[in-house]
Amino acid sequence: MFVTWHTSESLRDEAVASKLSGEESPSLEYFRSLTKIMQSAMIEVLRAAGWHACDAANDMNPYAIRVEDREK
């Protein structure tokens, strides 16, 4: 199973516009930081609940989380 989290559409739209323009805007930096932080936090929460969770290592969805069987 895979889990993902998304920012608000407005932040995502600002980040995409910044990326397309070739500029490193504060919105783009915030988007990157927030997404990485949330991925790490979600992995830790899932692990604390007994799930095997890790970065899915998916180039097409870089912040996806792979969730496997619960620990017994």
Backbone as a printed PyTorch tensor [residue, N CA C, xyz], in Angstrom:
tensor([[[  0.8540,  -1.1550,   0.0000],
         [  0.0000,   0.0000,   0.0000],
         [  0.9100,   1.2310,   0.0000]],

        [[  0.4240,   2.2950,  -0.6040],
         [  1.1770,   3.5420,  -0.6500],
         [  0.3430,   4.6710,  -0.0670]],

        [[  1.0100,   5.5960,   0.5850],
         [  0.3560,   6.7500,   1.1900],
         [  1.0510,   7.9980,   0.6650]],

        [[  0.2630,   9.0180,   0.3630],
         [  0.8370,  10.3030,  -0.0320],
         [  0.1090,  11.4200,   0.6930]],

        [[  0.7150,  12.5490,   0.7130],
         [  0.1440,  13.7440,   1.3200],
         [  0.3930,  14.8820,   0.3570]],

        [[ -0.5570,  15.7900,   0.2600],
         [ -0.4170,  16.9120,  -0.6670],
         [ -0.6180,  18.2360,   0.0590]],

        [[  0.0970,  19.2330,  -0.3870],
         [ -0.0980,  20.5820,   0.1360],
         [ -1.4070,  21.1370,  -0.4170]],

        [[ -1.7310,  22.3350,   0.0040],
         [ -2.9150,  22.9920,  -0.5540],
         [ -2.6860,  23.2540,  -2.0420]],

        [[ -3.7740,  23.3600,  -2.7690],
         [ -3.6590,  23.6400,  -4.2030],
         [ -2.9740,  24.9750,  -4.4530]],

        [[ -3.2670,  25.9600,  -3.6230],
         [ -2.6810,  27.2860,  -3.8540],
         [ -1.1610,  27.2550,  -3.6980]],

        [[ -0.6580,  26.5650,  -2.6800],
         [  0.7920,  26.4650,  -2.5110],
         [  1.4010,  25.6630,  -3.6490]],

        [[  0.7580,  24.5720,  -4.0100],
         [  1.2580,  23.7450,  -5.1110],
         [  1.2930,  24.5480,  -6.4090]],

        [[  0.2460,  25.3190,  -6.6780],
         [  0.1980,  26.1340,  -7.8960],
         [  1.3120,  27.1830,  -7.9120]],

        [[  1.5440,  27.8140,  -6.7640],
         [  2.6240,  28.8060,  -6.6770],
         [  3.9850,  28.1520,  -6.9000]],

        [[  4.1820,  26.9810,  -6.3260],
         [  5.4560,  26.2760,  -6.4760],
         [  5.6800,  25.8570,  -7.9300]],

        [[  4.6430,  25.3570,  -8.5640],
         [  4.7530,  24.9450,  -9.9690],
         [  5.0580,  26.1540, -10.8470]],

        [[  4.3710,  27.2560, -10.6120],
         [  4.6120,  28.4700, -11.4050],
         [  6.0490,  28.9400, -11.2300]],

        [[  6.5490,  28.8630, -10.0100],
         [  7.9260,  29.2610,  -9.7410],
         [  8.9030,  28.3520, -10.4800]],

        [[  8.6630,  27.0630, -10.4080],
         [  9.5360,  26.0860, -11.0780],
         [  9.5310,  26.3060, -12.5890]],

        [[  8.3540,  26.5240, -13.1530],
         [  8.2470,  26.7260, -14.5990],
         [  8.9260,  28.0160, -15.0550]],

        [[  8.9430,  29.0120, -14.1790],
         [  9.5760,  30.2860, -14.5360],
         [ 11.0930,  30.2250, -14.3820]],

        [[ 11.5780,  29.1640, -13.7400],
         [ 13.0140,  29.0230, -13.5330],
         [ 13.5310,  29.7660, -12.3160]],

        [[ 12.6230,  30.3210, -11.5290],
         [ 13.0180,  31.0660, -10.3330],
         [ 12.8320,  30.2110,  -9.0840]],

        [[ 13.7050,  30.4240,  -8.1170],
         [ 13.5900,  29.7430,  -6.8280],
         [ 12.8710,  30.6870,  -5.8640]],

        [[ 11.5670,  30.6470,  -5.8630],
         [ 10.7890,  31.5400,  -5.0110],
         [ 10.6710,  30.9710,  -3.6010]],

        [[ 10.3080,  31.8140,  -2.6380],
         [ 10.0530,  31.3120,  -1.2810],
         [  8.9490,  30.2470,  -1.2680]],

        [[  7.9640,  30.3800,  -2.1400],
         [  6.8870,  29.3780,  -2.2020],
         [  7.4250,  28.0160,  -2.6070]],

        [[  8.3350,  27.9950,  -3.5600],
         [  8.9130,  26.7320,  -4.0090],
         [  9.7600,  26.1100,  -2.9010]],

        [[ 10.5590,  26.9070,  -2.2370],
         [ 11.3750,  26.3970,  -1.1340],
         [ 10.4950,  25.8760,   0.0030]],

        [[  9.4340,  26.6190,   0.3200],
         [  8.5140,  26.1950,   1.3770],
         [  7.8190,  24.8930,   0.9890]],

        [[  7.3840,  24.7940,  -0.2530],
         [  6.7350,  23.5830,  -0.7500],
         [  7.6520,  22.3750,  -0.5780]],

        [[  8.8930,  22.5140,  -1.0030],
         [  9.8540,  21.4010,  -0.8880],
         [ 10.0790,  21.0110,   0.5720]],

        [[ 10.3200,  21.9990,   1.4120],
         [ 10.5780,  21.7230,   2.8310],
         [  9.3750,  21.0790,   3.5020]],

        [[  8.2110,  21.6510,   3.2860],
         [  6.9970,  21.1490,   3.9200],
         [  6.7050,  19.7150,   3.4990]],

        [[  6.8630,  19.4280,   2.2330],
         [  6.5690,  18.0850,   1.7410],
         [  7.5340,  17.0590,   2.3300]],

        [[  8.8150,  17.3950,   2.4110],
         [  9.7970,  16.4790,   3.0050],
         [  9.5190,  16.2630,   4.4890]],

        [[  9.2070,  17.3380,   5.1900],
         [  8.9240,  17.2400,   6.6240],
         [  7.6900,  16.3760,   6.8710]],

        [[  6.6440,  16.5850,   6.0820],
         [  5.4190,  15.8040,   6.2640],
         [  5.6460,  14.3310,   5.9440]],

        [[  6.4500,  14.0440,   4.9240],
         [  6.7400,  12.6460,   4.6080],
         [  7.4370,  11.9800,   5.7940]],

        [[  8.4320,  12.6410,   6.3450],
         [  9.1560,  12.0810,   7.4930],
         [  8.2360,  11.8900,   8.6930]],

        [[  7.4000,  12.8760,   8.9550],
         [  6.4820,  12.7880,  10.0910],
         [  5.4840,  11.6490,   9.9060]],

        [[  4.9550,  11.5160,   8.7040],
         [  3.9860,  10.4450,   8.4520],
         [  4.6240,   9.0700,   8.5930]],

        [[  5.8540,   8.9290,   8.1400],
         [  6.5580,   7.6540,   8.2980],
         [  6.7090,   7.3290,   9.7810]],

        [[  7.0950,   8.3040,  10.5740],
         [  7.2710,   8.0720,  12.0110],
         [  5.9540,   7.7410,  12.7030]],

        [[  4.8800,   8.4120,  12.3290],
         [  3.5630,   8.1280,  12.9200],
         [  3.1300,   6.7070,  12.5680]],

        [[  3.2970,   6.3190,  11.3190],
         [  2.9280,   4.9610,  10.9030],
         [  3.7730,   3.9130,  11.6280]],

        [[  5.0540,   4.1780,  11.7700],
         [  5.9220,   3.2390,  12.4920],
         [  5.5100,   3.1340,  13.9570]],

        [[  5.1780,   4.2660,  14.5550],
         [  4.7470,   4.2590,  15.9580],
         [  3.4640,   3.4510,  16.1390]],

        [[  2.6510,   3.4020,  15.0930],
         [  1.4110,   2.6280,  15.1430],
         [  1.6430,   1.1550,  14.8020]],

        [[  2.8980,   0.7950,  14.5410],
         [  3.2250,  -0.6020,  14.3060],
         [  3.3310,  -1.0160,  12.8480]],

        [[  3.2410,  -0.0790,  11.9310],
         [  3.3490,  -0.4020,  10.5080],
         [  4.7980,  -0.3220,  10.0580]],

        [[  5.1390,  -1.0930,   9.0470],
         [  6.4280,  -0.9560,   8.3740],
         [  6.2220,   0.1300,   7.3200]],

        [[  6.8690,   1.2670,   7.4900],
         [  6.6990,   2.3820,   6.5570],
         [  8.0660,   2.9210,   6.1610]],

        [[  8.1990,   3.2720,   4.8770],
         [  9.4570,   3.8270,   4.3830],
         [  9.1940,   4.6330,   3.1130]],

        [[ 10.1960,   5.3790,   2.7110],
         [ 10.1320,   6.1240,   1.4570],
         [  9.9050,   5.1150,   0.3310]],

        [[  8.9770,   5.3940,  -0.5530],
         [  8.6480,   4.4570,  -1.6320],
         [  9.6940,   4.4480,  -2.7420]],

        [[ 10.6220,   5.4050,  -2.7310],
         [ 11.6680,   5.4920,  -3.7590],
         [ 11.0560,   5.4760,  -5.1580]],

        [[ 10.0840,   6.3430,  -5.3680],
         [  9.3580,   6.4190,  -6.6360],
         [  9.6640,   7.7630,  -7.2910]],

        [[ 10.3980,   7.7500,  -8.3860],
         [ 10.7610,   8.9940,  -9.0650],
         [  9.5480,   9.7860,  -9.5470]],

        [[  8.4740,   9.0920,  -9.8650],
         [  7.2790,   9.7710, -10.3600],
         [  6.4480,  10.3770,  -9.2180]],

        [[  6.6510,   9.9050,  -8.0120],
         [  5.9620,  10.4280,  -6.8330],
         [  6.9730,  10.4030,  -5.6850]],

        [[  7.8950,  11.3750,  -5.6700],
         [  9.0480,  11.3070,  -4.7760],
         [  8.7390,  11.3220,  -3.2780]],

        [[  7.5490,  11.7330,  -2.8930],
         [  7.2370,  11.7740,  -1.4640],
         [  6.2420,  10.6940,  -1.0490]],

        [[  6.0450,   9.7040,  -1.9040],
         [  5.1510,   8.5950,  -1.5620],
         [  5.7850,   7.7510,  -0.4590]],

        [[  4.9290,   7.1410,   0.3240],
         [  5.3700,   6.2880,   1.4330],
         [  4.8580,   4.8760,   1.1800]],

        [[  5.7600,   3.9120,   1.2800],
         [  5.3700,   2.5010,   1.1630],
         [  5.0030,   2.0160,   2.5650]],

        [[  3.8220,   1.4250,   2.6800],
         [  3.3560,   0.8950,   3.9650],
         [  3.1020,  -0.5880,   3.7810]],

        [[  3.7320,  -1.3820,   4.6430],
         [  3.5870,  -2.8320,   4.5610],
         [  2.9600,  -3.3620,   5.8440]],

        [[  2.9430,  -4.6510,   5.9820],
         [  2.2920,  -5.3010,   7.1180],
         [  2.6810,  -4.6900,   8.4580]],

        [[  1.7320,  -4.7540,   9.3630],
         [  1.9960,  -4.3000,  10.7300],
         [  2.9280,  -5.2740,  11.4170]],

        [[  3.7180,  -4.7400,  12.3310],
         [  4.5870,  -5.5970,  13.1360],
         [  3.7200,  -6.4430,  14.0480]],

        [[  4.1920,  -7.6230,  14.3500],
         [  3.4120,  -8.5190,  15.2170],
         [  4.0250,  -8.6180,  16.5730]]])
